[in-house]
Amino acid sequence: MTNSGIIYAVNGPIIRTRGDSGFTLHEMVYVGPDRLVGEVIGLETGSTTIEVYEETGGLRPGMSVDGSGAPVSVTLAPGILHQIFDGIERPLTEIGKKSGIFISRGISVPSLDESKRWDTHILVKDGEEIQGGAVIAQVPETPAILHKVMLSPRLSGRVLKPVCDGSYTIKDRLFTLLQDDGTELPITMTQQWPIRTPRPVVRRFSASEPLITGQRILDTVFPIAKGGTAAIPGGFGTGKTMTQHQIAKWANADIIIYIGCGERGNEMTQVLEEFSELTDPRSGNSLLDRTVLIANTSNMPVAAREASLYSGLTLAEYYRDMGYDVAIMADSTSRWAEALRELSGRLEEMPAEEGFPPYLASRLSAFYERAGAMRNLNGSNGSVSIIGAVSPQGGDFSEPVTQNTRRFVRCFWGLDKNLAYARHFPAIQWMGSYSEYLSDLAAWYSANVDKRFMDYRNQMVRILTKEASLMEIVKLIGSDVLPDDQRLVLEIARVIRLGFLQQNAFHPEDTCVPLKKQFLMMDIILYLYRRSSELIHMGMPMSVLKKQGIYDRIIAIKYDVPNAHPELFQDYRKEIDSFYDAVVEQNA
């Protein structure tokens, strides 16, 4: 028998019931005659506080609230990939078929298709003892991903009467589990998991392998590890969403979870249209075959926005438990924090800085802490990487969400409005951004790309740092008064900025660049720097060197050298040598 209560107060998405309802904390409840979905967020003697994930217009005191007896959970089974969900895992495509372009209040649609039959390969045998997390069956969910059906981490026991390989729905019994207490439980492909509870693992690994994105400034200058965390803060128009789109398209993760949290509807439409047209470089099929989209736009109820991040995170952990590397794009955590602030205000809690609740930091910490590279219960290894966009008002990085996020992530990719207005994308400010994974990943770069990789990276950063200090002088008295060796630093820094850091997302050769080409680009730029330095030390003026046009030729490498033909870099090395010889001969 489910518990129930009676509404006595309604304040936007927050309602209160009077009396002892018997609800438990974080229990899912159904509110009013339309059975709106809600969650218990506060319990006191004689009253219960509930946040409702749908529009509460029309609710009034005296209406009933019914409990479900279970916490707010997501359904985990084959059929998740290639889907578009709202913040509480309701399939928007199916809802659209049922209610039109607007979501009807109280609409009830199964999260996953319960009638579709899946070709299932059973992996357990009669009488076999299995533990929580064990892989019990395999299903080809999409052409790109093999879905590994697992026993819930909370169960264990002996397998009885397993079915044969065949075609089954996610609700069909695969076998009966004889539990330790002697009870028998039918096991299907489906399990429920509370969104606010991390799924258990055996151990956490330290960072050792990069999440390769194909974006040079990320892979080379500020890399993130698989299982790592990163923040992309930036003001309006600086390219947060576009940067996340590029990572989602090209990162070497197995699964992409894209969470549009409080973003504009036209941006989510762009995501849907672009992803449906993209070809997965791994399989040649649609990129959506290994993507899940959670659309919780700014015109949707604010309470569901707060839950959307946890829903996406739980789906990511589920695929991580299968042994996959999962990357989450959360766009944006600022809108999520604003939902916390609005709900906190309606709960009449004491506000902290800028009106955000005092528990903002702990909520952000709990969110990013669920990232990591893990050893799973079934012995496989998987990872969840979290890349969260932050939208500080006016581009002010000192506001609470940015500052608190900075405490809990190890990559900080700060976007600069001046770079964006100058059409330099990605507009990541190389002087204010950082990655704490450099030392962890150095061994991987040395073993898999080139042992000089990190040394070249550090040399380029030093040149950019020198340029920043020299520009303070240039702003005051101009560049003509600088000695030639310092003018060379400015010129090579320009080559690095335009030829390496700047990247064209719409160019077929530049939108995604393999690490080998990134290394060879660094090698050519630094070789040009060494040869030019030799000429400067021989007394050649910088004005003579610039006349040769070699610096602009090197900038154009990113377009002129196809990703599949790294051998062409040798021609540029010969061209630099020819440039050196020509300058020496002309000024002999």
C-alpha positions as a printed Julia matrix, in Angstrom:
588×3 Matrix{Float64}:
  0.0     0.0     0.0
  1.47    3.34   -1.05
  1.56    6.34    1.25
 -0.25    9.58    0.46
 -0.61   13.14    1.65
 -2.76   16.25    1.14
 -1.42   19.52   -0.32
 -1.72   22.55    1.93
  0.68   25.0     0.19
  1.9    25.59   -3.36
  4.84   27.88   -4.18
  5.84   27.45   -7.83
  7.49   24.04   -8.19
  7.52   23.58   -4.39
  4.53   22.07   -2.63
  3.99   21.06    0.99
  1.76   18.43    2.52
  0.47   18.42    6.08
  0.54   15.5     8.48
  2.59   12.31    8.55
  2.46   11.15    4.92
  4.86    8.22    5.39
  7.04    9.36    2.47
 10.8     8.83    2.48
 13.48   11.32    1.46
 14.02   11.47   -2.36
 10.95    9.29   -2.98
  9.18    9.83   -6.29
  5.59   10.98   -5.83
  2.62   11.77   -8.05
  0.92   15.1    -7.41
 -2.7    16.09   -8.02
 -5.29   14.61  -10.39
 -2.85   14.89  -13.34
 -0.29   12.81  -11.39
  2.57   15.24  -11.92
  5.98   13.74  -11.17
  7.71   15.08   -8.05
 10.41   14.25   -5.51
 10.42   14.48   -1.72
 13.2    16.89   -0.73
 12.32   17.66    2.89
 10.72   15.87    5.83
  9.65   17.48    9.09
  7.32   16.44   11.87
  3.87   17.12   10.49
  4.9    18.3     6.99
  6.61   17.14    3.8
  8.28   19.3     1.14
  8.16   18.17   -2.49
  9.65   19.6    -5.69
  7.56   18.98   -8.8
  9.27   18.34  -12.13
  6.34   19.66  -14.18
  4.32   22.86  -14.48
  2.28   23.24  -11.27
 -0.38   25.65  -12.56
 -3.83   24.57  -11.35
 -2.65   22.78   -8.19
 -4.43   23.89   -5.01
 -4.63   22.89   -1.34
 -6.65   19.79   -0.7
 -5.39   17.8    -3.66
 -3.75   14.46   -2.97
 -0.13   13.34   -3.35
  0.58    9.63   -3.84
  3.91    7.96   -3.17
  5.59    5.49   -5.48
  7.57    3.73   -2.77
 10.84    4.21   -4.66
 13.36    7.04   -5.17
 13.58    9.05   -8.4
 15.32    6.61  -10.73
 16.2     6.02  -14.37
 15.43    2.88  -16.34
 18.56    1.07  -17.52
 18.24   -1.43  -20.39
 18.92   -1.71  -24.13
 17.37    1.15  -26.1
 18.97    4.12  -24.32
 21.32    5.06  -27.18
 20.01    7.12  -30.09
 17.36    8.56  -27.76
 16.37   12.1   -26.78
 15.17   12.33  -23.17
 13.99   15.17  -20.97
 15.51   15.77  -17.53
 13.77   12.79  -15.89
 14.34   10.28  -18.73
 11.04   10.68  -20.53
 11.5    10.01  -24.29
 10.67   13.25  -26.08
 10.17   11.56  -29.45
  7.47    9.24  -28.06
  5.91   12.09  -26.09
  5.78   14.13  -29.31
  3.87   11.34  -31.03
  1.42   11.18  -28.14
  0.88   14.84  -27.22
  2.27   16.98  -30.06
  5.12   19.47  -29.97
  4.37   20.52  -26.38
  4.71   18.14  -23.44
  1.36   17.53  -21.79
  1.3    17.68  -17.99
  1.24   14.32  -16.26
  1.91   12.39  -19.45
  3.14    8.89  -18.73
  5.33    7.19  -21.34
  7.77    4.34  -20.65
 11.36    5.58  -20.77
 12.35    2.76  -23.13
 10.49    0.78  -25.78
  9.03   -2.23  -23.95
  7.71   -3.94  -27.07
 10.88   -3.98  -29.2
 12.57   -7.36  -29.4
 16.34   -7.6   -29.12
 18.64  -10.35  -30.38
 20.0   -11.63  -27.06
 22.99  -13.84  -26.34
 22.73  -15.36  -22.83
 26.04  -15.65  -20.96
 25.0   -17.42  -17.74
 24.37  -21.12  -17.13
 21.93  -22.99  -14.94
 23.27  -23.32  -11.38
 25.96  -20.67  -11.82
 26.68  -18.39   -8.85
 26.79  -14.71   -9.89
 27.43  -11.45   -8.07
 26.13   -7.93   -8.57
 27.42   -6.27  -11.74
 28.02   -9.56  -13.58
 27.36   -9.48  -17.33
 24.45  -11.86  -17.92
 23.67  -11.24  -21.61
 24.78   -9.3   -24.68
 22.6    -7.32  -27.06
 23.72   -5.43  -30.22
 22.05   -2.16  -29.19
 23.33   -0.19  -32.2
 25.81   -0.98  -34.99
 28.45    0.82  -32.89
 27.76   -0.46  -29.35
 27.33   -3.94  -27.89
 25.06   -3.6   -24.85
 26.18   -5.77  -21.94
 23.17   -6.59  -19.79
 24.27   -6.69  -16.13
 22.82   -7.96  -12.9
 21.92   -5.11  -10.56
 24.81   -4.35   -8.15
 22.4    -4.94   -5.28
 21.67   -8.58   -6.19
 23.54  -11.88   -6.04
 22.64  -15.57   -6.04
 22.31  -18.67   -8.18
 21.0   -18.79  -11.77
 17.92  -20.98  -12.32
 16.3   -21.92  -15.64
 18.01  -19.46  -18.01
 16.38  -19.0   -21.42
 18.15  -19.86  -24.67
 19.6   -17.3   -27.05
 16.81  -15.59  -28.92
 14.72  -12.47  -29.41
 13.38  -10.89  -26.21
 11.92   -7.61  -24.94
 13.45   -5.75  -22.02
 10.61   -7.04  -19.81
 10.96  -10.74  -20.66
 12.42  -13.07  -18.02
 15.98  -14.18  -18.85
 16.35  -16.43  -15.79
 15.33  -16.76  -12.17
 17.75  -15.7    -9.45
 17.78  -17.8    -6.27
 18.92  -15.29   -3.68
 20.87  -16.03   -0.52
 17.73  -15.77    1.62
 16.01  -18.45   -0.47
 13.65  -16.15   -2.37
 13.38  -16.4    -6.16
 13.46  -13.26   -8.32
 12.79  -13.13  -12.09
 15.6   -11.27  -13.86
 14.99   -9.2   -17.01
 17.18   -6.83  -19.02
 15.79   -3.89  -17.05
 17.03   -2.38  -13.82
 16.16    0.84  -12.0
 18.82    3.0   -10.38
 18.36    6.14   -8.2
 19.82    9.15   -9.99
 21.38   10.64   -6.83
 23.21    7.46   -5.84
 26.58    6.69   -7.49
 26.84    3.17   -8.88
 29.41    1.09   -6.93
 32.87    0.23   -8.26
 35.84   -1.83   -7.06
 38.49    0.88   -7.26
 39.43    4.17   -8.88
 42.5     4.53  -11.11
 44.74    7.56  -11.4
 44.76    9.45  -14.7
 46.99    7.79  -17.29
 45.46    8.18  -20.77
 44.25   11.38  -22.47
 40.76   11.95  -23.83
 41.79   12.85  -27.37
 39.47   15.47  -28.88
 41.2    16.42  -32.14
 41.39   20.02  -30.9
 45.03   21.12  -30.75
 44.78   23.54  -27.84
 43.04   20.85  -25.77
 45.06   17.77  -26.73
 48.48   19.44  -26.69
 48.38   22.5   -24.46
 45.67   21.71  -21.87
 44.89   17.98  -22.09
 42.18   16.18  -20.13
 42.47   12.54  -19.07
 39.9     9.82  -19.63
 37.91    9.91  -16.41
 38.92   13.54  -15.89
 36.98   16.74  -15.22
 37.06   20.05  -17.07
 35.23   23.36  -17.0
 34.63   25.68  -19.96
 33.68   29.08  -18.53
 32.89   31.97  -20.82
 30.5    34.82  -21.46
 27.77   34.95  -24.07
 29.04   34.26  -27.61
 32.49   33.03  -26.65
 31.93   29.51  -27.97
 31.17   27.25  -24.99
 28.52   25.24  -26.78
 30.53   25.04  -30.01
 33.59   23.79  -28.12
 31.5    21.09  -26.47
 29.99   20.17  -29.84
 33.49   19.65  -31.26
 34.53   17.49  -28.31
 31.32   15.45  -28.54
 31.83   14.89  -32.28
 35.5    13.94  -32.27
 36.54   12.71  -28.8
 37.78    9.11  -28.6
 35.11    8.22  -26.03
 32.89    5.21  -26.73
 29.66    6.89  -25.56
 28.65   10.57  -25.56
 26.03   11.9   -23.11
 25.06   15.45  -24.1
 23.01   17.29  -21.44
 21.38   20.54  -22.56
 20.59   21.95  -19.12
 18.6    25.16  -19.29
 19.97   26.13  -22.7
 18.03   27.79  -25.51
 15.8    25.55  -27.57
 17.41   26.6   -30.87
 20.81   25.4   -29.58
 19.4    21.98  -28.75
 17.75   21.88  -32.17
 21.15   22.58  -33.73
 22.66   19.71  -31.72
 19.94   17.31  -32.88
 20.26   18.32  -36.52
 24.08   18.24  -36.56
 24.45   14.94  -34.72
 21.89   13.21  -36.94
 23.88   14.26  -40.02
 27.34   13.38  -38.68
 29.09   10.17  -39.61
 30.86    8.32  -36.83
 34.55    8.04  -37.87
 34.73    4.7   -36.02
 31.92    2.83  -37.69
 30.84    4.91  -40.66
 27.28    4.99  -39.29
 25.4     7.85  -37.64
 27.08    9.44  -34.62
 23.75    9.11  -32.78
 24.39    5.35  -32.62
 26.62    6.02  -29.61
 25.04    9.22  -28.3
 22.34   10.05  -25.76
 20.82   13.54  -25.74
 19.09   14.98  -22.68
 17.15   18.09  -23.64
 16.04   20.25  -20.75
 15.65   23.67  -22.33
 15.13   27.0   -20.59
 11.35   26.93  -21.11
 10.97   23.58  -19.34
 10.16   23.4   -15.59
 13.09   24.56  -13.49
 12.99   21.62  -11.05
 13.6    19.09  -13.82
 16.66   21.1   -14.82
 18.18   20.36  -11.43
 17.57   16.62  -11.94
 18.81   16.43  -15.55
 22.51   16.37  -14.64
 22.01   13.44  -12.29
 19.96   11.54  -14.88
 22.7    11.92  -17.48
 25.38   11.0   -14.96
 23.6     7.79  -13.98
 23.26    6.76  -17.65
 26.99    7.42  -18.07
 27.88    5.27  -15.05
 25.72    2.45  -16.43
 27.7     2.32  -19.68
 30.95    2.77  -17.76
 30.07   -0.43  -15.87
 30.03   -2.25  -19.22
 33.67   -1.25  -19.75
 33.1     1.76  -22.0
 34.7     5.21  -21.87
 31.92    7.77  -21.54
 32.15   11.55  -21.97
 29.49   13.86  -20.52
 28.91   17.33  -21.97
 26.97   19.38  -19.39
 25.77   22.63  -20.96
 25.56   24.45  -18.71
 26.14   23.97  -14.99
 25.36   27.66  -14.43
 21.74   27.08  -15.46
 21.7    24.09  -13.11
 23.02   26.29  -10.29
 20.36   28.89  -11.1
 17.74   26.17  -10.7
 19.22   25.4    -7.28
 19.03   29.09   -6.4
 15.39   29.41   -7.43
 14.36   26.28   -5.54
 16.37   27.39   -2.49
 14.6    30.75   -2.51
 11.19   29.14   -2.64
 12.23   26.9     0.26
 13.07   30.1     2.18
 16.63   28.95    2.87
 19.3    31.38    3.99
 21.09   32.58    0.82
 24.86   32.75    0.42
 26.91   34.73   -2.11
 24.8    36.22   -4.96
 21.73   34.4    -3.65
 23.05   30.9    -4.35
 22.38   28.33   -1.61
 25.18   27.67    0.88
 25.42   24.05   -0.32
 26.32   25.04   -3.92
 29.95   23.99   -3.47
 29.07   20.58   -2.03
 26.58   19.88   -4.84
 29.19   20.77   -7.48
 31.76   18.63   -5.69
 29.4    15.64   -5.55
 28.67   16.01   -9.26
 32.28   16.17  -10.49
 33.4    13.52   -7.99
 31.38   10.9    -9.89
 33.84   11.19  -12.79
 36.83    8.87  -12.91
 38.5     5.84  -14.45
 37.19    2.8   -12.58
 37.56   -0.95  -12.12
 33.97   -2.2   -12.27
 32.29   -4.95  -10.27
 32.5    -7.32  -13.26
 36.26   -6.81  -13.64
 36.1    -4.51  -16.66
 37.63   -1.03  -16.77
 35.65    2.04  -17.8
 35.64    5.78  -17.34
 33.34    8.78  -17.07
 34.77   12.15  -18.14
 32.79   15.28  -17.28
 33.15   18.5   -19.27
 30.92   21.22  -17.87
 30.23   24.6   -19.45
 29.88   27.56  -17.08
 28.05   30.74  -18.11
 29.15   33.53  -15.74
 27.11   36.7   -16.15
 29.12   39.29  -18.03
 32.02   36.86  -18.35
 32.98   37.48  -14.72
 35.05   34.48  -13.6
 34.95   35.65   -9.97
 31.26   34.76   -9.58
 30.39   31.81   -7.27
 29.64   29.06   -9.83
 32.91   29.55  -11.72
 34.99   29.87   -8.57
 33.48   26.81   -6.92
 33.71   24.76  -10.11
 37.38   25.69  -10.35
 37.96   24.03   -6.99
 36.73   20.63   -8.16
 37.99   20.29  -11.76
 41.55   19.68  -12.96
 41.16   21.34  -16.36
 40.15   24.98  -16.71
 39.56   26.11  -20.3
 38.71   29.79  -19.85
 37.12   31.42  -22.91
 38.06   35.02  -23.73
 35.57   37.41  -25.32
 38.32   39.4   -27.04
 39.54   36.27  -28.82
 35.96   35.39  -29.78
 35.29   38.88  -31.15
 38.53   38.59  -33.14
 37.16   35.32  -34.63
 39.88   33.26  -32.95
 38.28   29.92  -32.12
 38.47   27.98  -29.89
 38.6    31.2   -27.88
 40.5    29.55  -25.01
 42.81   32.01  -23.27
 46.16   30.25  -23.11
 47.49   32.5   -20.33
 44.57   31.97  -17.93
 43.77   28.31  -18.62
 45.52   25.28  -17.19
 45.53   21.48  -16.97
 46.67   19.56  -13.92
 46.89   16.32  -15.95
 50.15   17.19  -17.72
 52.43   15.24  -15.4
 50.0    12.28  -15.32
 49.84   12.03  -19.12
 53.49   12.74  -19.98
 54.4     9.04  -20.04
 51.5     8.23  -22.38
 52.46   10.96  -24.85
 56.08    9.82  -24.75
 55.18    6.18  -25.42
 52.37    6.69  -27.97
 53.27    9.87  -29.88
 56.89   10.97  -29.39
 59.24   11.28  -26.43
 59.74   14.96  -27.31
 56.01   15.77  -27.22
 55.81   17.37  -23.77
 59.12   19.19  -24.26
 57.82   20.76  -27.48
 54.57   21.67  -25.75
 56.47   23.4   -22.94
 58.68   25.29  -25.4
 55.61   26.69  -27.17
 54.03   27.75  -23.9
 57.25   29.55  -22.94
 57.2    31.46  -26.23
 53.58   32.5   -25.63
 54.48   33.58  -22.09
 57.37   35.69  -23.42
 55.03   37.24  -25.95
 52.58   38.23  -23.2
 55.31   40.06  -21.26
 56.72   41.72  -24.42
 53.26   42.94  -25.43
 53.21   45.13  -22.32
 56.21   46.98  -23.74
 54.81   47.02  -27.27
 51.6    48.67  -26.06
 53.65   51.5   -24.59
 56.38   52.19  -27.15
 55.7    49.92  -30.15
 57.53   46.88  -31.51
 60.1    48.74  -33.61
 62.29   49.51  -30.61
 62.59   45.85  -29.61
 65.79   43.98  -30.46
 65.48   41.45  -33.29
 65.56   38.38  -31.04
 62.5    39.68  -29.18
 60.77   40.62  -32.44
 61.37   37.03  -33.54
 59.62   35.8   -30.38
 56.59   37.92  -31.31
 56.59   36.54  -34.85
 56.88   32.89  -33.78
 54.17   33.48  -31.17
 51.94   34.76  -33.98
 52.66   31.57  -35.93
 51.71   29.5   -32.86
 48.52   31.47  -32.25
 47.26   31.51  -35.83
 48.77   28.29  -37.13
 48.38   26.02  -34.12
 46.0    27.34  -31.44
 43.4    28.69  -33.85
 41.32   25.93  -35.44
 38.57   25.97  -38.06
 35.66   23.7   -37.13
 34.24   23.95  -40.67
 37.4    22.97  -42.58
 37.56   19.24  -43.44
 41.27   18.95  -42.56
 41.24   21.26  -39.55
 38.07   20.33  -37.7
 39.75   17.27  -36.13
 43.52   16.81  -36.1
 45.26   13.56  -35.05
 47.97   13.74  -32.39
 50.7    12.76  -34.87
 49.97   15.8   -37.01
 49.78   18.01  -33.9
 53.27   16.89  -32.93
 54.66   17.43  -36.44
 53.14   20.93  -36.51
 54.94   21.75  -33.27
 58.13   20.25  -34.67
 58.01   22.45  -37.8
 57.18   25.63  -35.87
 60.01   25.09  -33.4
 62.4    24.14  -36.21
 61.56   27.44  -37.91
 62.23   29.2   -34.6
 65.65   27.55  -34.24
 66.73   28.33  -37.81
 65.47   31.9   -37.54
 67.32   32.35  -34.24
 70.53   31.25  -35.94
 70.03   33.94  -38.58
 69.3    36.58  -35.95
 72.49   35.65  -34.09
 74.39   36.03  -37.4
 73.18   39.63  -37.51
 70.3    39.26  -39.97
 67.56   41.84  -39.25
 64.05   40.62  -38.6
 62.74   42.79  -41.44
 64.75   40.69  -43.93
 63.43   37.42  -42.51
 59.8    38.52  -42.76
 60.15   39.44  -46.43
 60.58   35.79  -47.36
 56.97   34.92  -46.43
 58.01   31.72  -44.68
 56.08   32.5   -41.5
 52.74   32.74  -43.3
 53.56   29.53  -45.17
 53.99   27.69  -41.88
 50.71   29.14  -40.55
 48.92   27.61  -43.55
 50.2    24.1   -42.78
 47.02   23.27  -40.88
 45.08   23.54  -44.15
 47.71   22.55  -46.71
 48.9    19.27  -45.17
 46.15   16.61  -45.18
 45.79   14.67  -41.94
 46.42   11.43  -43.82
 49.75   12.57  -45.32
 52.17   13.48  -42.51
 55.11   12.72  -44.8
 54.53   16.12  -46.45
 56.01   17.82  -43.38
 59.44   16.89  -44.71
 58.85   19.24  -47.63
 58.3    22.11  -45.19
 61.48   21.29  -43.33
 63.34   21.46  -46.66
 61.6    24.75  -47.42
 62.82   26.2   -44.12
 66.35   25.09  -44.94
 66.05   26.73  -48.36
 64.81   29.91  -46.68
 67.85   29.83  -44.37
 70.28   29.33  -47.25
 68.65   32.06  -49.36
 68.88   34.64  -46.56
 72.52   33.79  -45.93
 73.36   33.97  -49.64
 71.54   37.27  -50.2
 73.26   38.92  -47.26
 76.71   37.39  -47.67
